[in-house]
Amino acid sequence: MRAVHPGAEGTRYPDVEFVVDPERVGAFRDVFALAEGVPPTFLTAAEFTALPQVVGDPGLGLDFSRVLHGGQEYELMRPPREGETLTVRARIDSIRIRGGTGFLVIAMDMLDQAGELVAR
């Protein structure tokens, strides 16, 4: 059984909108004892709006029961703002197969309503 279908590399998924809801941001800030701003890791919530269409893609052939999360990073162009709506664009950035194990990089861009990149 193949770990993941290598031909899925480059697949782009439909955009998903995500509201940087002030109430959710406030709860997130409380966890980190922050007085203001949107914590950068709040963007994980935005990613989770797009992730189901990636892991559920039959063309990817991903056996999610065998997935190990290997890492995650953010590149911020500017901090997200409470109340704004972001567009989340997900794609399969790369797929490598080594020794029968598949290594998959999922990239997500988050754009503001003007189409400017907020984070990657």
N, C-alpha and C positions, 0 to 999 in steps of 0.2 A: 504494500500500500504506500502510495506517495504521500509525503508529509504536507505538501502544498503544490498546487499546479504552477510551475514556473512561467507558463504563458500568460498568467494573470498580471505579471509585472507591468506597471504603467496604467493599470485600470484606474479610472476616475469615477467617483461616485457622485450622485446628485447632491447639490448644495442643501444644507440644513441650516435653518435659522436658530439662533440662540440668544435669548434676552439675558443681559447681565443684570439680573433682578436684584435690586437693592436689599431686599429682605434676605435672600440667599447669601449675598455677599456679606451682609452683617453677621449672619450665623457663622460663616466661614472665618471672618475676621475674629470672632469671639474665640474660636478654637486656637488661634495663634496669638491672642491677646494684642491685636493691632487696633489702633484708634481710628485709622482712616485708610482709604485706598482699597484697591482690589488686589488681593494677594495673587501673585503670578500663577500659583498652582491652582487657582480657581478655574483656570482654563481647562483643567481636566474635566470639569462638568460639561463644558462645551464639547469637548472631544467625545464624551459619552453619548451625545445626541446623534453623532454620525457613525460611531463604532458599530452599532448593530447591523447596519447595511453592509459593512465590510466583512465582519465575521460570519454573517449569514449568507454571503455571496456564494452560490453553488459553483460558480466558475472558478473561484479561488481554491475550492477543494480543501479547505482548512478543517482539520479535526480539532475543534476547540477544546476537547477534553485532554489534548496532549500539548496545549500551549503553555509555554513558560515565558513570562514577561521578563525580558532581558535588560530593559533600560528605557528611559524617557528623558527628553530634554526639551526646553523651550528657548526660542529666540524671540525676544520682545522688541518690536519696533517702537512701541509706546505702550504704556499701561492701559488695560481695558478700563472703560468708564462705566460707572453704575448707570443703569437705565438704557444703555445703548443696545442695539441689536447687532449681533455679529453673524456673518455668514461663514459657516464651517465647510471647507472643501477638503474632502478626504481622497487620498490616492495611494496606490501601492507603489512605493518609491523603488523598492528593490526586493528581489527574491534570490536567495542562494541555496543550493542544495549541497550539503557536505556529509558524506557517510550516511546517506539516507535520512538525514535530518534537515528540515527546511528552516531557513532563517528569513524572516519577513520584516521589512521596514514599512510601517504605515506612516505617511506624512499627512499632516493637516495644516492648512492655512486658514487663518481667521481674519476676515476682512470686515471693515466697518461699512456703514451705509453708503459712503462715498466710494467704496471699492478699494480703499487703501488698506494695505496689509498692516494688521495690528500685531499679530504673532504667528509664528510658524512652529 
